[in-house]
Amino acid sequence: MQKIPKAAIKKIVKEKFNAIISDSAADAISQLLDQKANKIARYAVERAKDKKRKTILEEDIEAYRLKFGD
């Protein structure tokens, strides 16, 4: 299920790179970003639980980045 709108992807590509992107390419990027966001969120939730918190903090996201990279 796609959560990140294709229009947002197209806008980013246009503004940052002054390029046009096809619907299928924007959809592919959107799906990849959604998958990555799910992986990060899953890690952050588990880390917060391990630390006896219900709230995900920026440090949880940073811990993901340090452990797995971009």
C-alpha positions as CSV (number, residue, x, y, z in Angstrom):
1,M,0.0,0.0,0.0
2,Q,1.5,3.3,-1.1
3,K,1.5,6.0,1.6
4,I,3.7,8.7,0.1
5,P,1.9,10.5,-2.7
6,K,3.4,10.4,-6.2
7,A,2.7,14.1,-6.4
8,A,5.1,14.8,-3.5
9,I,7.8,12.7,-5.2
10,K,7.3,14.5,-8.5
11,K,7.5,17.9,-6.7
12,I,10.7,17.0,-5.0
13,V,12.3,15.8,-8.2
14,K,11.2,18.9,-10.0
15,E,12.4,21.3,-7.3
16,K,15.7,19.6,-6.4
17,F,16.8,18.3,-9.8
18,N,14.7,20.4,-12.3
19,A,13.7,17.1,-13.9
20,I,10.4,15.5,-14.9
21,I,9.6,12.0,-13.6
22,S,7.1,9.5,-15.0
23,D,4.2,8.2,-12.9
24,S,5.7,4.8,-12.8
25,A,9.1,6.1,-11.6
26,A,7.5,8.2,-9.0
27,D,5.4,5.2,-7.9
28,A,8.6,3.1,-7.6
29,I,10.3,5.7,-5.5
30,S,7.2,6.0,-3.3
31,Q,7.1,2.3,-2.7
32,L,10.8,2.2,-1.8
33,L,10.5,5.1,0.6
34,D,7.5,3.5,2.2
35,Q,9.4,0.2,2.7
36,K,12.3,2.0,4.2
37,A,10.1,4.1,6.5
38,N,8.5,0.8,7.7
39,K,11.9,-0.7,8.5
40,I,13.0,2.4,10.4
41,A,9.7,2.6,12.3
42,R,9.8,-1.1,13.3
43,Y,13.3,-0.8,14.6
44,A,12.5,2.4,16.5
45,V,9.4,0.9,18.1
46,E,11.3,-2.1,19.3
47,R,14.1,0.1,20.6
48,A,11.7,2.3,22.5
49,K,10.0,-0.8,24.0
50,D,13.4,-2.2,25.1
51,K,14.0,1.0,26.9
52,K,10.5,0.9,28.5
53,R,9.2,3.8,26.6
54,K,6.0,4.1,24.5
55,T,7.3,7.2,22.7
56,I,9.7,6.9,19.7
57,L,12.4,9.5,20.1
58,E,14.8,11.0,17.6
59,E,17.6,9.0,19.2
60,D,15.8,5.8,18.1
61,I,15.9,7.0,14.5
62,E,19.5,8.0,14.9
63,A,20.3,4.6,16.4
64,Y,18.9,3.0,13.2
65,R,21.0,5.2,11.0
66,L,24.1,4.4,13.0
67,K,23.4,0.7,12.9
68,F,22.3,0.3,9.3
69,G,23.5,3.4,7.5
70,D,21.3,5.4,5.2
